[in-house]
Amino acid sequence: MSPLPSELFLALRYLRPRRTFVSVITVISTLGAMLGVAVLIIVIAVMSGFDREWRERILGCNAHLKIAIPNAVMREYAGLLSLLSTNPAVRGAAPFVLEQVLMVGKPIVGSDAPIRGPVLRGVDPDLESKISVLPSSLIQGEFDLNGRGLVVGSEIAREMELSVGDHVTIYSPNSIRRMEKSLRDGKKEADLGADYEVRGVFDVGFNDFNAMMVVTSLENGQYLYNLDNGIHGIFVMLKDPFQADAMRESLRPLVSSDLAITTWKEDNAQLFGALATEKTMMYVILFVVFIIAAFAIVNSEITFAVSKFKDIGLLKALGASNAYVMRIFLGHSMAVGVLGVGLGYALGRLFLHHINDILNLVRSMTGFDMLPAAIYQIRELPYEVLPLDVAIICGGGFLICTAAGLLPAWLAARLDPVEALRHE
């Protein structure tokens, strides 16, 4: 005697018919659920991986908190730096100057000297390693900002054909205004900008940063912008970046009301918002595809119910109720759902484990690179399987399979036993 309820016993028994090892109808239904779950897990895991990758790279070269006076210069900041440095939740804090400049490179044979408009970041070399990965991300030269030392992003170096030891001229908005004033006053001498030596080239793995950032000492930044001893703000690195909002709220009562404190989430809200929207839309699109696939499961379950026409008649002739018959066929679709979801999860994890091997094989066979380093700045496709995503996908897949079995189960329960046994 089976310990299972009779309805569940029959539902599981129908997964394997008498004459063949596996029911074709069961295989078709299970494959639909399996492929739907596997594709969802693979796509969502890759999108979560990109989200993690971008977050790590952004947090590596951007502070978790930025403290500044909007459209003004900070001059009294020593006390605030001391307060931040003694906070146990803070990994590091450092003053900065951050503004756009005009940078003119060396003349290139056959063309004029290249000109770019990067953002210049003036930093304290002794503190920079506590708030960013810049000092450890050099691919050429050294993080030497003494005198007129400068380190530049790899993309800027490539575009302007710069290497260690080359010299560039930097014009700040103030120096350009002084040039204009000199010309208006008819002076023969004008501000020709400041000459800097490229001491290093960095690559932080974030293309926008590599293409738009040059770094020099805090003193050079203050000189370029006539700040004297003033700064544009303070960068703060936390031990836990996800505590940035809580840290901001705890700092508000301790600092001047004219200081604005922004978090890394706010500074990069557009990027992370776009990633979240893409992930949500992908969820919706793939679940719609899954629902369409569920119609194939409905069709298979109806075919299965029709094939069991005689069995239904016998059960009803023996006194089985409509609810009893409905539970049998609903149990069958639920069993298909459990089997399909389980196999889909296993297939998805297996594919993700070998996804970069598969990409490398495709690249070697076709010569087509699906992840150009110049665009994505990654060597391997990132992925991250989050427990919440797995729960949503597997739970949603099981519910869709169960719902797909409701109509066939209801139709099977309404069959007339007399009609079913008339020709037997």
N, C-alpha and C positions, 0 to 999 in steps of 0.2 A: 504494500500500500504506500503510495507516494505521500510524503509529509507536506507537499505543496497543496494549496487549494486546487480543486478540480479544474476551475476555469484557467488558472495559470499553468497547470500541468498540460492542458490541451493546447493552450496558446504556444507554449514552448515546443510541444510535440509537433505542431504544424510547421515549425521552422525547418524540420527535416522530414520530408515525405517518405512513404514506404519504398518506392521504386528507385529513387535516386538518393545520393548522399546529401545533396543540398538542393533546396527548391530554387528554381530559376527566378521565380517571383521574389523570393526572399533576398537573393543575390542582388537583383536590380534595385530593390528598395534600400538595401543596406549600402550599396555603392553610392547611391544618390546622397544619403546622409553622410557617409564617410568623406566623400569628396568635398561636400559643402563645408563641413567642419574643418577639414584639413586646409582648404584654401583660406578660410577665415583666420585660422590660427597663424598661418604663414604670413599673410599680408599684414595683419594687425601687429604681429611680433616684429616685423621689419619696420613698420612705421613707429612703433614704440622704441626700437633700436635707434632710429634716426633722431627721435626726440631726445633720447638720452645722450647721444653723441653730440648733438648741437648744444645741449645744456652744459655738458662737461667742457666743451671747447669755449663756450661763452664765459662760463665761470672761471676758466683758467686765465683769461686775459681781461676780464672785467670784474670790478669789485662787487661785493654783495650789497654794500650800502654806499651811497654817495651823498656827502653832506656839503652843501654850498649855499651861498646867498644868491638868489636869482638876479642875474644881470648886474652883479656887483662883485667887488674884490673882498676876500677875507683877509683881515690884517691881524686880528687878535685870535690866534688859533692854538697857541702853545698849551693852554689849559685844557682845551678840548682834546688835543692829541694825548695828553697825559691821562685824562679821564678814560679815553678809549683803550689805551695801552694796558691799563690796569684791570679792565673788565675781563672776567674769566671766559666769557663767551667769544671774545675777539681774538683772532689769530694774528692780526696785524692791522696797522693804520698808518697812512702816509699822506702827506700833502701832495697836491698835483697842480700843474698848469695844463690846460687843454684847450687849444684853439686851432683853427685852420691857418695854414701859411701857404706861401708861394715858394716852390722849390725849383731851382734851375740847376740842371746837371751840366756835365762837361759836354762840349760840342762833339757830335758824332760825325764821322767821316761821311760827307755827301749830304749832310742835313744840318739844320740849326740845333742848338742845344735843347734837349728835351725839357719841358716844363710840366710840372704837376702841382696839384693843390691838395697835399695830404693834411692830415690832422697831426699837429705836433703835440707830443705829450712830454711835459717837463716833470721829472721824477727825482726822488732821492735815491741814488744808487744803493745806499746801505739798507734801505727799507723795502725796495722793490720786490725782492725775492719773497717777502712775507705776504704780498698782496697780488702777485701775478706770476705767471710761468715765463715771462719774458726772459729773465736772465738765464734760464735753463733751456731756452728754445732756439739758441743760436746755431745756425748751420755754417756760418763763416765768421771768423774774427772773434772778438771778445766783447763783453758787456762793459766797455770802457767809455765813460762819459766825461772824463776829466778834460778840462779846457774846452775846446770846441768839438768835443766828441759827439758822434751821432750813430745810432743803430737804426736800420730801416727794415721794413717788411720785405719778404722775398719777392712779392709781386712788383713792388715799386722798384726794387733792384733790377728785376728782369726787364721791366718796361723802359727804365732809364739807363740800362746797361751799366749799372754801378757794381763795383766790387770794393773790397776792403782796401783802404788807402786813397780812394778817390775823394775829390772835393766837390761840394755843392754849395750854392748860395741860397740862403733862406731870407725871404722878405716877409715880415709880419705886416698886418694892416697898419700898424703905427709907422713902420719904416716907409711904406708906400705913401702914407699921408705926408711924411716929412719930405719925400721926393717931390710930391706935387707942390708942396709949399715952397720948396727951393726953386722949382721951375717958375712958379708964379712970381717969386721975388726977384727973379733974374740972376740967381746965384750961379756961379760957374761950377761949384762943387755941390754934389748931391749925395744923399745916403745910398750907397751901392749895395746895401744888404750885408748880412753876416756870412762869413765863409766858415763852413764846417767840414770836418773830415769824417768819412764813413769808417767806423771802427768795427762794425759787425752787421750781419744780416740775420734776421730771425724768421722762423716759420712756426706759428702757434697752431697750425692745422685749421685755421679759420680764414678763408680766402678774403673776406671783406676786411678783416683786421690787417692781413698781410699786404693788402692793396692800398690801404688808406692811412697807415700809422707810421710815424717816425718818432723816435724817442731820443731825448737829450736830458741833460741835468736840469734840476729845478732852477738853479741859478741862471742858466741860459734861457730858460723859458721866461723867468722874471725879467731878464734883460730885454728880450724881444718884445715884451708887452708892457715895458715900463711899469712894472708892478712894485718896484723896490723890494720890500720884504713880504709883499702880499702874495696870496695864492688864489686859485680859482675854486679850490675845495679840498676835501679830504676823502680818500678812498678807504673803505673799511672792509676787511676780509674776516668772515666769521668761521668758527670751527664747524658749524652746521649751517649751510646756506639756506636751508628751508626754515630757519628761525629768523629770517630777515625781517618779516613783518612784526614779530614779537619784539625783536631787538629795537626796531624803530619806535614802537610804542613806549618801550621802557626808557628810551633816550629823550623823548619829547619834553618831559618835565625838567630835564637836566640841562637843556641847551637853550640858547636864545630863540625867541619866537620868530626872528627873521631868517633863521636857517631852514632850508628845505632839505628833507631827508627822503631820498628815493631808493627803492630796492631794485635788485637785478631783474625781478619779474616785470616791474614797471618800465625799466629802460629797454627791455626786449619784448614788450607786450605784443607788438605786431608780429614778430616771428613766431613766438610760442602760440599766439592766437591762431595764426595760419596753420601751424602744425596740428593743433587741437581740432580745428575745423576740418582739415583733411582727414584726420583719423575718424571723426564722427561721420563724415560723408561716406567714407569707405565702409564703415560699419553698416550704414543704411543701405548702400548699393549692394553689398555682398549678402546682407540678410534678405533683400528683395530677390536676389538671384536664388537664395536658399528657399524662399517661399515658392518661387516658380518651380524649383526642383521638387518641392513638396507635392505639387500637382501630379508629378510622375508617381510619387509614393501613393497618392490617393487612387490613381488609376490601377497601380499594382495591387493595392489592397482590395479594390472592388473586384478585380479579376480573381484574386485569391478567394474572396467570399463566394463568387459564382462557382468556382471550382469545388467548393465545399457544400454545394446545394443539398446533396444527399445527406451529408453528415448533420447539417442543420435540421433537416426534416426528421431524422432519427432522434436527435436530442429533444426536439420539441414534442415528438410523439411519446417520448419517455417522461415528459412533464417539465422539461426545462423552460424557464420563463424567458421573456424577451430580454430582461436585464442580464440574465445569466449568459445568453448567447452574445449579447453586446459586450460583456466583460471579456469573453474569450477573444473576440476579434480586436477589441481595444488593447488587450494584453499582448496580442501578436504585434500590433504596430508599435507598442511601447518597447517590446523586446527588440524589434528592428531598430528603434531609436537608440536604445542602450548599446547595441552591437555597433551600429553605424557611428555613433558619437565616440565610442571607445577606440574603434579602429581609426577614425579620422584624427583623433588626438595623437595617437601613436604615429600615424603617417606624417602629420604635421611636424611633430618633434623630430622625427627621423630626417625629414627633408631639411629642416632648419639646421640640424647638426652637420649636414653635408652641403649646405647651400653654397658656400664659397668654393668647395671642390667642384660643384656643378658649374658655377660661373667660370671658373678657371678652365674647365673642360670645354665649355662653349666658346670661350675666348681663343683657346688654342686651335679649335676645329674650324672656326669661322673667321677669326681675326677681328671680330667685333667686340669692342670693350663697352660693356653695359654701365660701367662706373668710371668714366674718365676722371683721372685724378685732378685735372685742371678745373673741373666743375665741382666735384663732390669732396675733394680733398681727403679721400679715404682710400685705403688699400683693400679693405674687405667690407662686405656688406654687413652692417651691424644689425643685430636683432636682440630683442628682450621679451621673454615670455612672462607676462605679469599674471599672477594668480587671479586678479579680478577679471582680466580679459578672458582667461580660460573658463572661469565660472560663467560669464555672460554668454560666451560662444557655445560651450557644451550644454549649459542649461537651456539656452534659446533653441539650440538644435534639437534637444530632446522634446521640448514643448511643441515645436513645429511638427516633429514626427508624430507625436501623440495626437495633436489636432488633426493631422492628415488622416488618422485612422478613425476619427469620429463618424464621418459620413458613411464609410463602408461598414462600420460596426452597426450603425443605426439601420442601414438597408438590410444587413444580414439578419438583424433581430426581427424585422417585419416580414420575413419570408413565411409563407403559408405552408405548414408541414404536410397538409393533404396534397397540395400541388407538388411539393418536393418528392413525395413518395408514390405519386400516381402511377408512374411508369416503372416502378421497381418491383 
